Amino acid sequence: MTAKRSATKKRRADSAKLRSAARKLKQPDGDAPLSDTDFERGHGAMLARRARAVTGLSQNAFAVRFGIPVGSLRDWEQGRRTLDAATRNYLRVIARMPNAVMRVLREAA
């Protein structure tokens, strides 16, 4: 097994453990444990906020610059909508390399 495949397998196992632990946690007000959907919403909200924070842009400017509907961005940041896999990965790339993504989008236009 390659090192890359081994690292991917470990990340998946860690992610599964984290989801399992999160489901067992109770909300501060004593409600039921977090569902998978609620957990994903919270994770997506943090990811969307972090990607935007790295750029220092307002919601509107971020949405325009990266081709995202501003309403969707707002809903992701507030946890009203979950992120699909493609969006989650796009936001991860923006958070890590915002200037490179902006350059590629500008060149592709």
N, CA, C and O atoms as a GROMACS GRO file, in nm:
protein
  436
    1MET      N    1   0.086  -0.118   0.000
    1MET     CA    2   0.000   0.000   0.000
    1MET      C    3   0.090   0.124   0.000
    1MET      O    4   0.187   0.132   0.075
    2THR      N    5   0.057   0.217  -0.083
    2THR     CA    6   0.138   0.338  -0.091
    2THR      C    7   0.115   0.427   0.030
    2THR      O    8   0.016   0.412   0.102
    3ALA      N    9   0.207   0.517   0.052
    3ALA     CA   10   0.195   0.609   0.166
    3ALA      C   11   0.073   0.700   0.149
    3ALA      O   12   0.004   0.731   0.246
    4LYS      N   13   0.047   0.740   0.025
    4LYS     CA   14  -0.068   0.828  -0.001
    4LYS      C   15  -0.199   0.757   0.031
    4LYS      O   16  -0.289   0.814   0.093
    5ARG      N   17  -0.210   0.632  -0.012
    5ARG     CA   18  -0.331   0.554   0.013
    5ARG      C   19  -0.348   0.530   0.163
    5ARG      O   20  -0.459   0.535   0.216
    6SER      N   21  -0.238   0.502   0.231
    6SER     CA   22  -0.242   0.481   0.375
    6SER      C   23  -0.287   0.606   0.448
    6SER      O   24  -0.367   0.598   0.542
    7ALA      N   25  -0.238   0.722   0.406
    7ALA     CA   26  -0.277   0.848   0.470
    7ALA      C   27  -0.425   0.877   0.446
    7ALA      O   28  -0.494   0.925   0.535
    8THR      N   29  -0.473   0.848   0.326
    8THR     CA   30  -0.615   0.869   0.295
    8THR      C   31  -0.701   0.778   0.381
    8THR      O   32  -0.804   0.821   0.433
    9LYS      N   33  -0.660   0.654   0.396
    9LYS     CA   34  -0.736   0.559   0.478
    9LYS      C   35  -0.740   0.605   0.624
    9LYS      O   36  -0.844   0.594   0.689
   10LYS      N   37  -0.628   0.657   0.674
   10LYS     CA   38  -0.623   0.706   0.812
   10LYS      C   39  -0.714   0.827   0.830
   10LYS      O   40  -0.785   0.837   0.930
   11ARG      N   41  -0.713   0.921   0.731
   11ARG     CA   42  -0.800   1.039   0.740
   11ARG      C   43  -0.947   0.998   0.743
   11ARG      O   44  -1.026   1.054   0.818
   12ARG      N   45  -0.983   0.901   0.661
   12ARG     CA   46  -1.122   0.854   0.659
   12ARG      C   47  -1.161   0.792   0.793
   12ARG      O   48  -1.270   0.817   0.843
   13ALA      N   49  -1.071   0.713   0.851
   13ALA     CA   50  -1.098   0.652   0.981
   13ALA      C   51  -1.111   0.760   1.088
   13ALA      O   52  -1.200   0.753   1.172
   14ASP      N   53  -1.022   0.859   1.085
   14ASP     CA   54  -1.030   0.968   1.183
   14ASP      C   55  -1.159   1.047   1.167
   14ASP      O   56  -1.222   1.085   1.266
   15SER      N   57  -1.197   1.070   1.043
   15SER     CA   58  -1.320   1.144   1.015
   15SER      C   59  -1.442   1.067   1.067
   15SER      O   60  -1.534   1.125   1.124
   16ALA      N   61  -1.442   0.936   1.047
   16ALA     CA   62  -1.553   0.853   1.095
   16ALA      C   63  -1.560   0.856   1.248
   16ALA      O   64  -1.668   0.862   1.306
   17LYS      N   65  -1.444   0.851   1.314
   17LYS     CA   66  -1.442   0.858   1.461
   17LYS      C   67  -1.495   0.992   1.510
   17LYS      O   68  -1.570   0.999   1.607
   18LEU      N   69  -1.455   1.100   1.441
   18LEU     CA   70  -1.501   1.233   1.479
   18LEU      C   71  -1.653   1.245   1.463
   18LEU      O   72  -1.721   1.298   1.551
   19ARG      N   73  -1.706   1.195   1.350
   19ARG     CA   74  -1.851   1.200   1.331
   19ARG      C   75  -1.924   1.119   1.438
   19ARG      O   76  -2.027   1.162   1.489
   20SER      N   77  -1.869   1.003   1.471
   20SER     CA   78  -1.930   0.919   1.573
   20SER      C   79  -1.931   0.990   1.708
   20SER      O   80  -2.032   0.988   1.779
   21ALA      N   81  -1.820   1.052   1.744
   21ALA     CA   82  -1.813   1.125   1.871
   21ALA      C   83  -1.908   1.244   1.871
   21ALA      O   84  -1.972   1.272   1.972
   22ALA      N   85  -1.916   1.314   1.759
   22ALA     CA   86  -2.004   1.431   1.750
   22ALA      C   87  -2.150   1.391   1.765
   22ALA      O   88  -2.228   1.465   1.826
   23ARG      N   89  -2.187   1.276   1.711
   23ARG     CA   90  -2.326   1.231   1.723
   23ARG      C   91  -2.363   1.204   1.868
   23ARG      O   92  -2.478   1.222   1.907
   24LYS      N   93  -2.266   1.162   1.947
   24LYS     CA   94  -2.292   1.128   2.087
   24LYS      C   95  -2.301   1.251   2.177
   24LYS      O   96  -2.359   1.246   2.286
   25LEU      N   97  -2.244   1.362   2.131
   25LEU     CA   98  -2.248   1.484   2.211
   25LEU      C   99  -2.389   1.538   2.220
   25LEU      O  100  -2.467   1.526   2.126
   26LYS      N  101  -2.420   1.596   2.331
   26LYS     CA  102  -2.551   1.659   2.346
   26LYS      C  103  -2.537   1.808   2.320
   26LYS      O  104  -2.433   1.868   2.347
   27GLN      N  105  -2.642   1.865   2.267
   27GLN     CA  106  -2.647   2.009   2.249
   27GLN      C  107  -2.641   2.075   2.386
   27GLN      O  108  -2.680   2.013   2.485
   28PRO      N  109  -2.594   2.200   2.397
   28PRO     CA  110  -2.585   2.268   2.526
   28PRO      C  111  -2.720   2.276   2.599
   28PRO      O  112  -2.723   2.274   2.722
   29ASP      N  113  -2.829   2.284   2.526
   29ASP     CA  114  -2.959   2.296   2.591
   29ASP      C  115  -3.020   2.160   2.625
   29ASP      O  116  -3.135   2.153   2.668
   30GLY      N  117  -2.943   2.052   2.608
   30GLY     CA  118  -2.990   1.920   2.647
   30GLY      C  119  -3.070   1.847   2.540
   30GLY      O  120  -3.130   1.744   2.569
   31ASP      N  121  -3.073   1.899   2.419
   31ASP     CA  122  -3.146   1.833   2.311
   31ASP      C  123  -3.076   1.703   2.272
   31ASP      O  124  -2.974   1.665   2.330
   32ALA      N  125  -3.133   1.637   2.175
   32ALA     CA  126  -3.079   1.510   2.127
   32ALA      C  127  -2.940   1.530   2.067
   32ALA      O  128  -2.901   1.643   2.034
   33PRO      N  129  -2.863   1.420   2.054
   33PRO     CA  130  -2.731   1.430   1.993
   33PRO      C  131  -2.740   1.485   1.850
   33PRO      O  132  -2.845   1.479   1.786
   34LEU      N  133  -2.629   1.538   1.803
   34LEU     CA  134  -2.625   1.593   1.667
   34LEU      C  135  -2.646   1.483   1.563
   34LEU      O  136  -2.590   1.374   1.575
   35SER      N  137  -2.726   1.512   1.464
   35SER     CA  138  -2.744   1.419   1.352
   35SER      C  139  -2.629   1.439   1.255
   35SER      O  140  -2.555   1.537   1.265
   36ASP      N  141  -2.613   1.346   1.161
   36ASP     CA  142  -2.509   1.361   1.058
   36ASP      C  143  -2.530   1.490   0.980
   36ASP      O  144  -2.434   1.561   0.948
   37THR      N  145  -2.656   1.522   0.949
   37THR     CA  146  -2.686   1.643   0.872
   37THR      C  147  -2.646   1.768   0.950
   37THR      O  148  -2.585   1.859   0.894
   38ASP      N  149  -2.681   1.773   1.079
   38ASP     CA  150  -2.644   1.888   1.161
   38ASP      C  151  -2.492   1.901   1.174
   38ASP      O  152  -2.438   2.011   1.171
   39PHE      N  153  -2.425   1.788   1.188
   39PHE     CA  154  -2.280   1.790   1.197
   39PHE      C  155  -2.220   1.845   1.068
   39PHE      O  156  -2.132   1.931   1.072
   40GLU      N  157  -2.267   1.796   0.953
   40GLU     CA  158  -2.216   1.843   0.823
   40GLU      C  159  -2.245   1.992   0.803
   40GLU      O  160  -2.162   2.064   0.749
   41ARG      N  161  -2.364   2.038   0.847
   41ARG     CA  162  -2.396   2.180   0.834
   41ARG      C  163  -2.296   2.265   0.912
   41ARG      O  164  -2.245   2.365   0.861
   42GLY      N  165  -2.269   2.224   1.035
   42GLY     CA  166  -2.174   2.299   1.117
   42GLY      C  167  -2.035   2.300   1.057
   42GLY      O  168  -1.968   2.403   1.055
   43HIS      N  169  -1.993   2.184   1.006
   43HIS     CA  170  -1.861   2.175   0.944
   43HIS      C  171  -1.857   2.261   0.817
   43HIS      O  172  -1.758   2.331   0.793
   44GLY      N  173  -1.961   2.256   0.738
   44GLY     CA  174  -1.968   2.336   0.616
   44GLY      C  175  -1.967   2.485   0.646
   44GLY      O  176  -1.905   2.563   0.574
   45ALA      N  177  -2.037   2.524   0.753
   45ALA     CA  178  -2.042   2.665   0.791
   45ALA      C  179  -1.902   2.714   0.828
   45ALA      O  180  -1.861   2.822   0.787
   46MET      N  181  -1.829   2.633   0.904
   46MET     CA  182  -1.693   2.672   0.942
   46MET      C  183  -1.602   2.681   0.820
   46MET      O  184  -1.521   2.772   0.809
   47LEU      N  185  -1.617   2.586   0.729
   47LEU     CA  186  -1.535   2.585   0.609
   47LEU      C  187  -1.564   2.707   0.522
   47LEU      O  188  -1.470   2.771   0.472
   48ALA      N  189  -1.690   2.740   0.504
   48ALA     CA  190  -1.727   2.857   0.422
   48ALA      C  191  -1.676   2.986   0.486
   48ALA      O  192  -1.622   3.072   0.417
   49ARG      N  193  -1.692   2.998   0.618
   49ARG     CA  194  -1.643   3.119   0.686
   49ARG      C  195  -1.492   3.131   0.679
   49ARG      O  196  -1.438   3.240   0.659
   50ARG      N  197  -1.423   3.017   0.695
   50ARG     CA  198  -1.276   3.020   0.692
   50ARG      C  199  -1.225   3.059   0.554
   50ARG      O  200  -1.133   3.140   0.543
   51ALA      N  201  -1.285   3.003   0.449
   51ALA     CA  202  -1.242   3.037   0.313
   51ALA      C  203  -1.259   3.186   0.287
   51ALA      O  204  -1.172   3.249   0.228
   52ARG      N  205  -1.370   3.241   0.332
   52ARG     CA  206  -1.394   3.383   0.310
   52ARG      C  207  -1.302   3.468   0.397
   52ARG      O  208  -1.255   3.573   0.353
   53ALA      N  209  -1.276   3.425   0.519
   53ALA     CA  210  -1.189   3.500   0.610
   53ALA      C  211  -1.046   3.509   0.556
   53ALA      O  212  -0.980   3.612   0.571
   54VAL      N  213  -1.000   3.402   0.494
   54VAL     CA  214  -0.865   3.401   0.437
   54VAL      C  215  -0.850   3.510   0.331
   54VAL      O  216  -0.744   3.572   0.320
   55THR      N  217  -0.956   3.532   0.254
   55THR     CA  218  -0.949   3.633   0.148
   55THR      C  219  -0.971   3.774   0.200
   55THR      O  220  -0.928   3.871   0.138
   56GLY      N  221  -1.037   3.786   0.315
   56GLY     CA  222  -1.067   3.918   0.370
   56GLY      C  223  -1.178   3.990   0.294
   56GLY      O  224  -1.193   4.112   0.308
   57LEU      N  225  -1.254   3.918   0.215
   57LEU     CA  226  -1.360   3.979   0.135
   57LEU      C  227  -1.495   3.973   0.205
   57LEU      O  228  -1.520   3.887   0.290
   58SER      N  229  -1.582   4.066   0.168
   58SER     CA  230  -1.721   4.060   0.216
   58SER      C  231  -1.789   3.942   0.148
   58SER      O  232  -1.737   3.885   0.052
   59GLN      N  233  -1.908   3.905   0.200
   59GLN     CA  234  -1.981   3.795   0.136
   59GLN      C  235  -2.007   3.824  -0.010
   59GLN      O  236  -1.987   3.738  -0.096
   60ASN      N  237  -2.053   3.945  -0.040
   60ASN     CA  238  -2.085   3.981  -0.177
   60ASN      C  239  -1.962   3.976  -0.267
   60ASN      O  240  -1.967   3.918  -0.376
   61ALA      N  241  -1.852   4.036  -0.223
   61ALA     CA  242  -1.729   4.038  -0.303
   61ALA      C  243  -1.674   3.896  -0.323
   61ALA      O  244  -1.630   3.862  -0.433
   62PHE      N  245  -1.678   3.813  -0.218
   62PHE     CA  246  -1.631   3.675  -0.227
   62PHE      C  247  -1.716   3.598  -0.328
   62PHE      O  248  -1.662   3.526  -0.413
   63ALA      N  249  -1.846   3.613  -0.319
   63ALA     CA  250  -1.937   3.542  -0.409
   63ALA      C  251  -1.912   3.580  -0.554
   63ALA      O  252  -1.907   3.493  -0.641
   64VAL      N  253  -1.897   3.709  -0.580
   64VAL     CA  254  -1.872   3.756  -0.717
   64VAL      C  255  -1.736   3.704  -0.766
   64VAL      O  256  -1.726   3.652  -0.877
   65ARG      N  257  -1.634   3.718  -0.685
   65ARG     CA  258  -1.498   3.681  -0.726
   65ARG      C  259  -1.486   3.532  -0.757
   65ARG      O  260  -1.413   3.494  -0.849
   66PHE      N  261  -1.556   3.447  -0.679
   66PHE     CA  262  -1.540   3.302  -0.697
   66PHE      C  263  -1.659   3.235  -0.765
   66PHE      O  264  -1.667   3.112  -0.769
   67GLY      N  265  -1.752   3.315  -0.818
   67GLY     CA  266  -1.863   3.261  -0.895
   67GLY      C  267  -1.963   3.180  -0.815
   67GLY      O  268  -2.012   3.077  -0.861
   68ILE      N  269  -1.992   3.228  -0.696
   68ILE     CA  270  -2.086   3.158  -0.607
   68ILE      C  271  -2.206   3.250  -0.584
   68ILE      O  272  -2.188   3.369  -0.560
   69PRO      N  273  -2.328   3.197  -0.592
   69PRO     CA  274  -2.443   3.282  -0.559
   69PRO      C  275  -2.433   3.331  -0.414
   69PRO      O  276  -2.409   3.251  -0.323
   70VAL      N  277  -2.451   3.459  -0.392
   70VAL     CA  278  -2.434   3.516  -0.258
   70VAL      C  279  -2.533   3.454  -0.159
   70VAL      O  280  -2.500   3.437  -0.042
   71GLY      N  281  -2.653   3.422  -0.204
   71GLY     CA  282  -2.751   3.357  -0.116
   71GLY      C  283  -2.704   3.221  -0.069
   71GLY      O  284  -2.725   3.184   0.047
   72SER      N  285  -2.640   3.145  -0.158
   72SER     CA  286  -2.586   3.014  -0.119
   72SER      C  287  -2.474   3.030  -0.017
   72SER      O  288  -2.470   2.958   0.082
   73LEU      N  289  -2.384   3.124  -0.043
   73LEU     CA  290  -2.274   3.149   0.051
   73LEU      C  291  -2.328   3.186   0.188
   73LEU      O  292  -2.281   3.135   0.290
   74ARG      N  293  -2.426   3.274   0.191
   74ARG     CA  294  -2.487   3.316   0.318
   74ARG      C  295  -2.548   3.195   0.390
   74ARG      O  296  -2.530   3.179   0.511
   75ASP      N  297  -2.621   3.112   0.315
   75ASP     CA  298  -2.684   2.994   0.376
   75ASP      C  299  -2.580   2.895   0.428
   75ASP      O  300  -2.600   2.834   0.533
   76TRP      N  301  -2.468   2.877   0.355
   76TRP     CA  302  -2.364   2.787   0.402
   76TRP      C  303  -2.302   2.840   0.530
   76TRP      O  304  -2.283   2.765   0.626
   77GLU      N  305  -2.270   2.969   0.532
   77GLU     CA  306  -2.205   3.027   0.649
   77GLU      C  307  -2.295   3.023   0.772
   77GLU      O  308  -2.246   3.013   0.885
   78GLN      N  309  -2.425   3.031   0.752
   78GLN     CA  310  -2.518   3.030   0.863
   78GLN      C  311  -2.570   2.891   0.895
   78GLN      O  312  -2.653   2.874   0.985
   79GLY      N  313  -2.521   2.789   0.823
   79GLY     CA  314  -2.557   2.651   0.851
   79GLY      C  315  -2.697   2.612   0.806
   79GLY      O  316  -2.750   2.510   0.850
   80ARG      N  317  -2.758   2.692   0.719
   80ARG     CA  318  -2.892   2.659   0.671
   80ARG      C  319  -2.889   2.558   0.558
   80ARG      O  320  -2.989   2.491   0.531
   81ARG      N  321  -2.774   2.546   0.490
   81ARG     CA  322  -2.760   2.450   0.380
   81ARG      C  323  -2.631   2.374   0.398
   81ARG      O  324  -2.531   2.427   0.447
   82THR      N  325  -2.633   2.248   0.359
   82THR     CA  326  -2.510   2.168   0.365
   82THR      C  327  -2.435   2.182   0.233
   82THR      O  328  -2.492   2.217   0.130
   83LEU      N  329  -2.307   2.154   0.238
   83LEU     CA  330  -2.222   2.163   0.120
   83LEU      C  331  -2.215   2.027   0.052
   83LEU      O  332  -2.202   1.924   0.118
   84ASP      N  333  -2.223   2.027  -0.081
   84ASP     CA  334  -2.198   1.902  -0.151
   84ASP      C  335  -2.046   1.883  -0.160
   84ASP      O  336  -1.970   1.974  -0.127
   85ALA      N  337  -2.003   1.767  -0.205
   85ALA     CA  338  -1.860   1.735  -0.206
   85ALA      C  339  -1.780   1.832  -0.293
   85ALA      O  340  -1.671   1.874  -0.255
   86ALA      N  341  -1.833   1.867  -0.410
   86ALA     CA  342  -1.760   1.957  -0.500
   86ALA      C  343  -1.741   2.095  -0.437
   86ALA      O  344  -1.633   2.153  -0.444
   87THR      N  345  -1.846   2.147  -0.376
   87THR     CA  346  -1.839   2.278  -0.312
   87THR      C  347  -1.743   2.276  -0.194
   87THR      O  348  -1.663   2.368  -0.175
   88ARG      N  349  -1.751   2.169  -0.115
   88ARG     CA  350  -1.661   2.156   0.000
   88ARG      C  351  -1.516   2.159  -0.047
   88ARG      O  352  -1.432   2.227   0.012
   89ASN      N  353  -1.486   2.086  -0.154
   89ASN     CA  354  -1.348   2.083  -0.206
   89ASN      C  355  -1.308   2.218  -0.265
   89ASN      O  356  -1.194   2.261  -0.249
   90TYR      N  357  -1.400   2.284  -0.335
   90TYR     CA  358  -1.372   2.415  -0.392
   90TYR      C  359  -1.337   2.514  -0.281
   90TYR      O  360  -1.240   2.590  -0.293
   91LEU      N  361  -1.414   2.513  -0.173
   91LEU     CA  362  -1.386   2.604  -0.062
   91LEU      C  363  -1.253   2.571   0.007
   91LEU      O  364  -1.182   2.661   0.052
   92ARG      N  365  -1.220   2.443   0.015
   92ARG     CA  366  -1.091   2.404   0.073
   92ARG      C  367  -0.976   2.459  -0.011
   92ARG      O  368  -0.877   2.509   0.044
   93VAL      N  369  -0.988   2.450  -0.143
   93VAL     CA  370  -0.883   2.502  -0.231
   93VAL      C  371  -0.873   2.654  -0.217
   93VAL      O  372  -0.763   2.709  -0.210
   94ILE      N  373  -0.988   2.722  -0.213
   94ILE     CA  374  -0.986   2.867  -0.195
   94ILE      C  375  -0.919   2.903  -0.064
   94ILE      O  376  -0.840   2.997  -0.059
   95ALA      N  377  -0.950   2.830   0.043
   95ALA     CA  378  -0.891   2.860   0.174
   95ALA      C  379  -0.739   2.842   0.173
   95ALA      O  380  -0.669   2.915   0.243
   96ARG      N  381  -0.689   2.747   0.096
   96ARG     CA  382  -0.546   2.720   0.093
   96ARG      C  383  -0.471   2.807  -0.007
   96ARG      O  384  -0.358   2.850   0.019
   97MET      N  385  -0.534   2.833  -0.124
   97MET     CA  386  -0.465   2.904  -0.232
   97MET      C  387  -0.558   3.006  -0.297
   97MET      O  388  -0.587   2.995  -0.416
   98PRO      N  389  -0.604   3.105  -0.223
   98PRO     CA  390  -0.701   3.199  -0.280
   98PRO      C  391  -0.648   3.276  -0.401
   98PRO      O  392  -0.721   3.298  -0.497
   99ASN      N  393  -0.523   3.317  -0.397
   99ASN     CA  394  -0.468   3.395  -0.509
   99ASN      C  395  -0.457   3.311  -0.635
   99ASN      O  396  -0.483   3.360  -0.745
  100ALA      N  397  -0.418   3.185  -0.620
  100ALA     CA  398  -0.407   3.096  -0.736
  100ALA      C  399  -0.544   3.072  -0.798
  100ALA      O  400  -0.557   3.071  -0.921
  101VAL      N  401  -0.647   3.053  -0.715
  101VAL     CA  402  -0.782   3.031  -0.768
  101VAL      C  403  -0.830   3.157  -0.839
  101VAL      O  404  -0.888   3.148  -0.948
  102MET      N  405  -0.807   3.274  -0.780
  102MET     CA  406  -0.847   3.398  -0.845
  102MET      C  407  -0.777   3.415  -0.980
  102MET      O  408  -0.839   3.458  -1.078
  103ARG      N  409  -0.648   3.382  -0.985
  103ARG     CA  410  -0.573   3.395  -1.109
  103ARG      C  411  -0.627   3.301  -1.217
  103ARG      O  412  -0.645   3.342  -1.332
  104VAL      N  413  -0.653   3.177  -1.180
  104VAL     CA  414  -0.705   3.079  -1.276
  104VAL      C  415  -0.842   3.121  -1.327
  104VAL      O  416  -0.869   3.111  -1.447
  105LEU      N  417  -0.927   3.168  -1.239
  105LEU     CA  418  -1.061   3.212  -1.281
  105LEU      C  419  -1.051   3.333  -1.374
  105LEU      O  420  -1.125   3.344  -1.472
  106ARG      N  421  -0.961   3.424  -1.342
  106ARG     CA  422  -0.942   3.543  -1.426
  106ARG      C  423  -0.892   3.504  -1.565
  106ARG      O  424  -0.939   3.557  -1.665
  107GLU      N  425  -0.796   3.411  -1.570
  107GLU     CA  426  -0.741   3.366  -1.698
  107GLU      C  427  -0.844   3.288  -1.779
  107GLU      O  428  -0.842   3.293  -1.902
  108ALA      N  429  -0.932   3.217  -1.713
  108ALA     CA  430  -1.030   3.134  -1.782
  108ALA      C  431  -1.146   3.218  -1.838
  108ALA      O  432  -1.218   3.173  -1.927
  109ALA      N  433  -1.162   3.339  -1.789
  109ALA     CA  434  -1.274   3.421  -1.833
  109ALA      C  435  -1.251   3.481  -1.970
  109ALA      O  436  -1.337   3.553  -2.021
   0.00000   0.00000   0.00000
